[in-house]
Amino acid sequence: MNIEKSNIANLPTKYGKFKIKAYKQDHQEHLAIMSENFDTLDIPYVRVHSECLTGDTLGSLKCDCQNQLDLALKFIAKHGGLVIYHRQEGRNIGLLNKVNAYALQDKGRNTIEANLELGFGEDDRDYSIVKEIFKDLNLKKIKLITNNPKKIEYIESLGIDIVERIPAITKSNKYNEHYINTKKEKMGHMF
């Protein structure tokens, strides 16, 4: 696997001051967003946040992505750790197909049904870059911020010791209740 890595740079934000490092795998580029004290932490808090352009950038109310990213960045700024910004839009179906999935959701499909109808799996994300980031940053033990049992399983399969799971609970709204219920009931997310 060919991975390109950037240098580490400063990133002052509205949440606090961070350090960032970019990783390029094939055509996708991902970020490690680290608290300033990251190198001094024995067991950092970690969030693997999957990209959601419509939520993270445009503030879509159809999902809870922006709220989870906001929660994670505030938490990491306060307690120290790392957010991996995993750039695999729409569970790795891409932006064009995600918009097509949105159109199917407008007709009553849930997120899984929409992805399957478009010819994709319910979740096509590839976490191999996460393994490389953990290795590069020398992570062996973490406190994981997630609701997703598949992320827990994957990270544990890397030999990473998850000493604590912190739920990423945010408020739902009338536009994302069905989405959140699908994640809970069909994908086993822990809320």
C-alpha positions as CSV (number, residue, x, y, z in Angstrom):
1,M,0.0,0.0,0.0
2,N,1.5,3.3,-1.1
3,I,0.7,6.1,1.4
4,E,1.9,9.7,1.1
5,K,2.2,11.7,4.3
6,S,2.4,15.5,4.8
7,N,4.3,17.4,7.4
8,I,2.6,18.3,10.6
9,A,1.1,21.8,10.6
10,N,-0.7,24.1,13.1
11,L,-4.5,24.4,12.8
12,P,-6.1,27.0,15.0
13,T,-9.9,26.6,14.9
14,K,-13.0,27.8,16.7
15,Y,-12.8,24.7,18.9
16,G,-9.1,25.3,19.9
17,K,-5.6,24.8,18.6
18,F,-4.8,21.6,16.8
19,K,-2.0,20.0,14.8
20,I,-2.9,18.3,11.5
21,K,-1.3,15.8,9.2
22,A,-2.6,14.6,5.9
23,Y,-2.4,11.1,4.5
24,K,-3.0,10.2,0.8
25,Q,-4.0,6.7,-0.2
26,D,-4.7,6.2,-3.9
27,H,-7.1,9.1,-4.8
28,Q,-8.4,9.7,-1.2
29,E,-6.8,12.1,1.2
30,H,-7.5,11.9,5.0
31,L,-6.6,14.0,8.0
32,A,-5.3,13.4,11.5
33,I,-6.4,16.3,13.6
34,M,-4.5,16.2,16.9
35,S,-4.7,18.2,20.1
36,E,-1.7,20.2,20.9
37,N,-0.8,17.9,23.8
38,F,-1.3,14.7,21.7
39,D,2.3,13.6,21.9
40,T,2.2,13.7,25.7
41,L,-0.9,11.5,26.1
42,D,-0.6,7.9,27.2
43,I,-4.1,6.9,26.2
44,P,-5.6,9.5,23.8
45,Y,-9.3,10.0,23.0
46,V,-9.9,9.1,19.3
47,R,-12.7,9.7,16.9
48,V,-12.7,8.1,13.4
49,H,-15.1,10.5,11.7
50,S,-16.3,9.5,8.2
51,E,-16.6,12.4,5.8
52,C,-20.1,13.8,5.1
53,L,-19.9,16.8,2.9
54,T,-23.6,17.5,3.0
55,G,-23.6,17.3,6.8
56,D,-20.2,18.5,7.8
57,T,-20.0,21.4,5.4
58,L,-23.5,22.2,4.3
59,G,-25.2,21.5,7.7
60,S,-27.7,18.9,6.3
61,L,-30.3,17.9,8.9
62,K,-30.8,14.5,7.3
63,C,-28.0,13.0,9.4
64,D,-26.2,13.6,12.6
65,C,-22.7,13.9,11.1
66,Q,-22.0,17.6,11.6
67,N,-23.2,17.3,15.2
68,Q,-20.9,14.3,15.9
69,L,-17.9,16.1,14.3
70,D,-18.7,19.2,16.4
71,L,-19.0,17.1,19.5
72,A,-15.7,15.3,18.8
73,L,-13.7,18.4,18.0
74,K,-14.9,20.1,21.2
75,F,-14.2,17.0,23.3
76,I,-10.7,16.5,21.8
77,A,-9.8,20.2,22.2
78,K,-10.8,20.0,25.9
79,H,-9.5,16.5,26.8
80,G,-6.8,15.8,24.3
81,G,-6.6,13.3,21.5
82,L,-7.2,12.8,17.8
83,V,-9.9,13.0,15.2
84,I,-9.2,11.0,12.1
85,Y,-11.2,12.6,9.3
86,H,-11.8,9.6,7.1
87,R,-12.7,10.8,3.6
88,Q,-15.0,8.1,2.2
89,E,-18.1,10.0,1.4
90,G,-21.5,8.3,1.9
91,R,-20.0,5.1,3.4
92,N,-17.6,5.2,0.4
93,I,-20.1,5.4,-2.4
94,G,-19.1,8.9,-3.4
95,L,-20.9,12.2,-3.5
96,L,-22.8,11.6,-6.8
97,N,-24.2,8.2,-5.5
98,K,-24.9,9.7,-2.1
99,V,-27.1,12.3,-3.7
100,N,-28.8,9.5,-5.6
101,A,-29.3,7.7,-2.3
102,Y,-30.8,10.9,-0.9
103,A,-33.3,10.9,-3.7
104,L,-34.3,7.3,-2.9
105,Q,-34.6,8.3,0.8
106,D,-37.0,11.1,-0.3
107,K,-39.2,8.3,-1.7
108,G,-39.2,6.4,1.6
109,R,-36.1,4.1,1.5
110,N,-33.8,4.1,4.5
111,T,-30.0,4.6,4.0
112,I,-29.3,0.9,3.7
113,E,-32.1,0.2,1.3
114,A,-31.0,3.2,-0.9
115,N,-27.4,2.0,-1.0
116,L,-28.4,-1.6,-1.9
117,E,-30.8,-0.4,-4.6
118,L,-27.9,1.6,-6.1
119,G,-25.8,-1.6,-6.2
120,F,-23.6,-0.9,-3.2
121,G,-23.3,-2.7,0.2
122,E,-24.9,-1.2,3.3
123,D,-21.4,0.1,4.2
124,D,-18.5,0.0,1.7
125,R,-15.9,1.9,3.8
126,D,-12.4,0.7,3.8
127,Y,-10.5,1.4,7.1
128,S,-7.0,0.4,5.9
129,I,-5.8,4.0,6.1
130,V,-6.9,4.1,9.8
131,K,-4.5,1.3,10.4
132,E,-1.7,3.2,8.8
133,I,-2.5,6.4,10.7
134,F,-2.5,4.4,14.0
135,K,0.8,2.9,13.1
136,D,2.3,6.2,12.0
137,L,1.2,7.9,15.3
138,N,2.3,4.9,17.4
139,L,-1.1,4.3,18.9
140,K,-1.5,1.1,21.0
141,K,-4.2,2.1,23.5
142,I,-7.1,4.5,22.9
143,K,-10.4,5.8,24.3
144,L,-12.7,5.5,21.3
145,I,-15.5,8.0,20.7
146,T,-18.1,6.1,18.6
147,N,-21.5,4.5,18.5
148,N,-20.5,2.1,15.7
149,P,-19.8,-1.5,16.7
150,K,-18.1,-2.2,13.3
151,K,-15.5,0.5,14.0
152,I,-14.9,-1.0,17.4
153,E,-14.4,-4.5,15.9
154,Y,-12.1,-3.2,13.2
155,I,-9.9,-1.2,15.5
156,E,-9.7,-4.1,17.9
157,S,-8.7,-6.4,15.0
158,L,-5.7,-4.1,14.5
159,G,-4.4,-5.1,18.0
160,I,-5.4,-1.7,19.4
161,D,-6.6,-1.8,23.0
162,I,-9.8,0.2,23.4
163,V,-9.8,0.9,27.1
164,E,-13.0,3.0,27.0
165,R,-15.8,3.7,24.6
166,I,-17.3,7.2,24.8
167,P,-20.7,7.4,23.0
168,A,-21.2,10.2,20.4
169,I,-24.8,11.2,21.3
170,T,-26.3,14.2,19.7
171,K,-29.8,15.6,19.5
172,S,-32.0,14.2,16.7
173,N,-34.5,16.3,14.7
174,K,-37.5,15.5,12.5
175,Y,-35.3,15.1,9.4
176,N,-32.8,12.6,10.8
177,E,-34.9,10.5,13.2
178,H,-35.4,7.8,10.6
179,Y,-31.7,7.8,9.7
180,I,-30.7,7.5,13.4
181,N,-33.3,4.7,14.0
182,T,-31.9,2.8,10.9
183,K,-28.4,3.1,12.3
184,K,-29.6,1.8,15.7
185,E,-32.0,-0.9,14.6
186,K,-30.3,-2.2,11.4
187,M,-26.6,-1.5,12.0
188,G,-26.4,-2.0,15.7
189,H,-25.2,1.5,16.6
190,M,-25.2,2.1,20.4
191,F,-27.0,5.2,21.4
